[in-house]
Amino acid sequence: MTTNNLPNAEIKKDRSISPLWILPLLSLALAAWLVYGAINEAGTRIMIQFDTAQGLVPGRTPIRYKGLEIGMVRKVELADNLSGITVFADIYPKAQNTLSQDTEFWLVSPQASLEGISGLDALVAGNYIAIMPGESRESATEFVALKSAPVDASHIDGLPISLTSPTLNGLSVGSKIYYRRIPVGEVTNYALSSDSQSVQVNAVIRAPYESLVKTSSRFWNISGLQTQIGFDGVDIQMEGLSTLILGGIAFDSPLDGELAEENRHFRLYDSINMAGRGTEIQIILPEDNQMSQRGSAIVYKGLSIGEVTQISLDDNQEQIIATGLIEPAFHHLLTQNSRFSIEQASISLSGVKNLGNLITGNYLRLIPADGEPSQMFTATTESSYFINDSNNTRVTLFSEASFGMSPGVTVRHRGIDVGQIAEVRLEDERVRTELVIDHKYAHLIKSDNRFYVDSGFQAELSTEGVTVDILPFKRLVRESLSFTSDGNTTPAKQYPLYQSKQAARIASGNAEGHKRFTLIHEKKPGIEIGSAVLYKDIKVGKVAEYQLKGDFVVIGIDISNNFTYLVNKHTVFWNYSGISVDAGLTGFSIETGPLSTMVNGGIAFHEQAGIDNKLKGHFRLFDNERAASRTGTIITLRADDAGAISKTTPIRYRGVTVGQVRQTIPDFEQQDVIVEANIYPEYVHTITQSDSYFWVVKPKLSLTQSENLESLLTTYIAVDPGSTRQKATKFALFTEPKGSQGMQLTLQSPMSYDLTEGAPVLFRQMQVGEVNTVSLGELADRVDVRITIYSPYRHLVRKNTVFWNQSGVEFNLGFTGASVEAGTLDSILKGGISFATPPAPLQARASSNTPFLLHASPLPEWKNWRTAIPR
């Protein structure tokens, strides 16, 4: 018999907690923490009764106090009795102390009126509920919303005041309060006084204008229209459209007053006159003043600053005295040297001036000047003041007849008004005409001036042709007096007055003698000896000789001595023979000279600075006037390739042609091209700055965009003028606009991925660059893709930026479904490249020519990067 010595098994229970319970416990703790946070942040639930739910959206309409969000609407329901809307909202814990029994709520929404737009913040961010905490210490959670913002000033930052007036007189809630015509406050409420005998107006002066209200300030009403009707006309005064409809109040701020305290009481006067404010002045008026007996305005720079209160005779019954009242803000303008001008109505074919004066009468315009304070003045008309101004120059003319001239007729020089006729009278069987020339033009009066009647229509027949001058219509019906400015600077004591411009020209005669000038041209133009030399179609000389010198023809011309002053270093001569035709894509023009030049030929000239008018010491003779006016400074542009540039290629600045290409010359040593161009004279000073930038504009066409379509017909050169004062004539010619060259990068990839030149480089599906070239590497082991990142987007590329192929359409099919991804239309047709930058830490910017790897496709997380990249 054998015995079994096997040990007995001992069974023990494992009382330790399994690690698998840790995850449920953590989840339970997190859920409890979130529930606690949600309850704690929800704040206090309140209920507000509104008349309408317009603009109230649960979860989106906030409750704000002084612009700060302190709660949110959670639920909007119809009231049980169907009388309104019940809004349930949460007030955040930190703002629970704003809830009391007298707390007020109202809806803020954008509103437009004649005074402007209120609630503009609601226009941008949506309607919101405003709250005004009360003073009660007892809390509450149920409220009734106001229908509009509170009418009292407790919610407005400023100084509350009260005004008393016999009547409301056009005022309303919202009427503005003005100081020196600047709105500084508004009316907040009004009501009858306790005895019903007056109106109590509550208002507030907004910060920071509270200090303007003094204990001695006076307020007056400026609402509506002030109308006076009398035998001298109708006087209507209105401050503005807003005060006409909503009313308004003005007040003054005396320097010697003390600051007013809150809720101080003031009287509201019906007008500034009744308020007893303003500086009283007296003005002596001429007999024909045509001023209204009362209420005529006193104006400064178009602004009414006072009015005439009374017109009467002085104690001696000799002078007419106007008593006026000037607003206190403008009393500093009243000095001994200040003057008043009577503004009169004027209706003529040349224009209408002060038409309203025909109804209201004339008004006074204040023209201030430095000096000691004064309250006594003399008013004159502008014409009378001009004639009597001792600073102006007086000129005396004599003639056999008046030729229709009379006082007040305008005196002109080269069509510019420079004076007027002061007096025309008979003296010793001759007519004496006195002129007054503005002191600014006194230098025009010289020893040999010729004065003539400048009628609207003048014709002259001579061997040189028919000359007809027709002036503007307003001068056809009203003659003026004009003059030429000739001779030395010492004026004559008196001058003759000629009946016409032709009579003055004939009377001047031709001075004996002449001066020889020489012109140079590549060949003999169509002129002969004796051909006329013209200045503004007036014959001032003739062609004397011409001779051959080398490859040029030198022409001698004689200019009469009395016209030699017209020729100076800026004079430009051109051939004025026959008919000149200028044709182009925009049309054509035909220019002809006088009849004599069409037969015998002729030369014309004028003065124009900035033109290269000399050659070999002689004046150039240009083929025509257009060629003369378009020959400015010659510049050279260097370009790698002339491309579509050729002779006559225009140079433009924002669509305006400022020059053109003369020729293109290859430079075989430098392996580039020299473009010689002409900048027109009037643009030379601006264009030939040393930092001016020139580039060739070419059209860009694709299915998604088109640029520079105007260059489809003609390629042109654009210019961006510089800002330095240094001049230059040699510049580089670029292929892209300034600032658009961008940053050049090289992407290396195992294949081309069907990329082509011009393919877009995308960042968040927005084009920020383009592909320049796609080529094999030096060892043919890779493909080098050269790209340009446009200048405004250089900061997007960092040292750790990744690039991937965005060409074509990506189609993914799996058990969960199919997805299709595509880039822009250009990237589908031409190929494309996208890039993104990893999140923090943000690395430094990449520099130009930095190599990057071009991936065949992006990793999923690359498209989800939302890295903030500062400029």
BELFEN-V155620 format. One record per run of one state. SS is the DSSP state (hx for helix, st for strand, lp for the rest). FROM is the first residue (numbers start at 1). LEN is the number of residues. Records with the same first field share a line. If there is no record, write none. Layout:
SS=FROM-LEN ; FROM-LEN
This chain:
lp=1-20 ; 43-1 ; 51-11 ; 66-2 ; 79-6 ; 92-1 ; 99-5 ; 109-2 ; 114-2 ; 119-1 ; 126-2 ; 133-9 ; 145-1 ; 147-11 ; 166-10 ; 180-2 ; 193-6 ; 207-3 ; 213-1 ; 215-4 ; 222-3 ; 231-2 ; 239-2 ; 247-1 ; 252-7 ; 260-4 ; 270-2 ; 276-3 ; 286-5 ; 292-5 ; 301-2 ; 314-6 ; 327-1 ; 334-1 ; 336-3 ; 344-2 ; 349-2 ; 354-3 ; 361-1 ; 368-5 ; 374-2 ; 389-4 ; 400-10 ; 414-2 ; 428-2 ; 438-1 ; 445-5 ; 455-2 ; 463-2 ; 471-2 ; 477-3 ; 485-10 ; 499-2 ; 509-5 ; 522-10 ; 536-2 ; 550-2 ; 567-4 ; 576-3 ; 585-2 ; 593-2 ; 601-1 ; 608-6 ; 616-2 ; 623-2 ; 630-3 ; 640-10 ; 654-2 ; 668-4 ; 680-1 ; 688-1 ; 690-3 ; 698-2 ; 702-4 ; 708-1 ; 713-3 ; 721-6 ; 728-2 ; 735-8 ; 750-10 ; 764-2 ; 777-6 ; 790-1 ; 797-1 ; 799-3 ; 806-3 ; 815-2 ; 823-2 ; 831-1 ; 837-8 ; 846-5 ; 856-4 ; 865-7
hx=21-22 ; 93-6 ; 120-6 ; 210-3 ; 241-6 ; 272-4 ; 328-6 ; 357-4 ; 382-7 ; 439-6 ; 473-4 ; 501-8 ; 561-6 ; 595-6 ; 625-5 ; 681-7 ; 709-4 ; 791-6 ; 825-6 ; 860-5
st=44-7 ; 62-4 ; 68-11 ; 85-7 ; 104-5 ; 111-3 ; 116-3 ; 128-5 ; 142-3 ; 146-1 ; 158-8 ; 176-4 ; 182-11 ; 199-8 ; 214-1 ; 219-3 ; 225-6 ; 233-6 ; 248-4 ; 259-1 ; 264-6 ; 279-7 ; 291-1 ; 297-4 ; 303-11 ; 320-7 ; 335-1 ; 339-5 ; 346-3 ; 351-3 ; 362-6 ; 373-1 ; 376-6 ; 393-7 ; 410-4 ; 416-12 ; 430-8 ; 450-5 ; 457-6 ; 465-6 ; 480-5 ; 495-4 ; 514-8 ; 532-4 ; 538-12 ; 552-9 ; 571-5 ; 579-6 ; 587-6 ; 602-6 ; 614-2 ; 618-5 ; 633-7 ; 650-4 ; 656-12 ; 672-8 ; 689-1 ; 693-5 ; 700-2 ; 706-2 ; 716-5 ; 727-1 ; 730-5 ; 743-7 ; 760-4 ; 766-11 ; 783-7 ; 798-1 ; 802-4 ; 809-6 ; 817-6 ; 832-5 ; 845-1 ; 851-5
